[in-house]
Amino acid sequence: MNKLERCNKVDIKQILEDYLKEQGFDGFAGNDGCCGCGLGDFFPCGDPQKYCRPAYRHETDSYGYCHDCSDSDEDCWNEYRI
């Protein structure tokens, strides 16, 4: 397989997923910290956004409170492992 054939078989989502796994990230977070997508479920918004960053997923507590973004009732995403 030549270089061009290899390039045609690789897609951007796979490259991103491989990188995130290698670096220990759980997915991406938007700039608000509450928007995020995990490995295997990239870009539910349609496309990668300008402000998406590699991130870790943080679960909410039993009351639906996220200690990273107090207004979320779902899992939160943050660039830092807490």
SVG drawing of the C-alpha trace seen along z (x, -y; Angstrom):
<svg xmlns="http://www.w3.org/2000/svg" viewBox="-30 -29 34 31">
<polyline fill="none" stroke="black" stroke-width="0.4" points="0.0,0.0 1.5,-3.3 1.4,-6.5 -1.6,-8.0 -3.6,-4.8 -2.9,-4.8 -4.0,-8.5 -7.3,-7.7 -8.1,-5.0 -7.6,-7.2 -10.3,-9.6 -9.9,-12.5 -12.1,-11.1 -9.9,-8.0 -6.8,-10.1 -8.3,-12.2 -9.6,-9.2 -6.2,-7.5 -4.5,-10.7 -6.9,-11.1 -6.6,-7.5 -2.8,-7.7 -2.8,-10.8 -5.3,-9.5 -8.2,-11.9 -11.9,-10.9 -13.0,-13.1 -13.4,-16.8 -14.8,-19.8 -16.2,-23.0 -15.0,-26.3 -17.9,-26.4 -16.7,-23.2 -20.2,-21.6 -20.3,-20.8 -18.4,-17.7 -18.3,-14.5 -16.6,-11.2 -14.6,-8.7 -16.7,-6.9 -19.3,-9.7 -17.5,-12.6 -19.1,-15.7 -22.8,-15.2 -23.1,-18.9 -22.2,-18.1 -18.6,-19.2 -15.6,-20.0 -16.0,-23.5 -13.2,-26.0 -12.9,-25.9 -13.0,-22.1 -10.1,-20.9 -9.0,-17.5 -10.7,-16.9 -11.6,-14.5 -15.1,-13.6 -16.3,-14.3 -19.5,-12.7 -22.1,-14.6 -22.9,-13.8 -26.2,-12.1 -27.9,-15.5 -27.0,-16.2 -24.4,-18.8 -21.1,-19.1 -18.4,-20.7 -16.8,-22.1 -20.0,-23.8 -22.7,-24.1 -25.5,-24.5 -25.2,-21.0 -27.3,-17.9 -25.2,-15.7 -21.6,-14.7 -19.2,-17.6 -16.0,-18.0 -12.8,-19.8 -9.3,-20.2 -7.9,-19.3 -8.1,-16.0 -9.7,-16.7"/>
</svg>
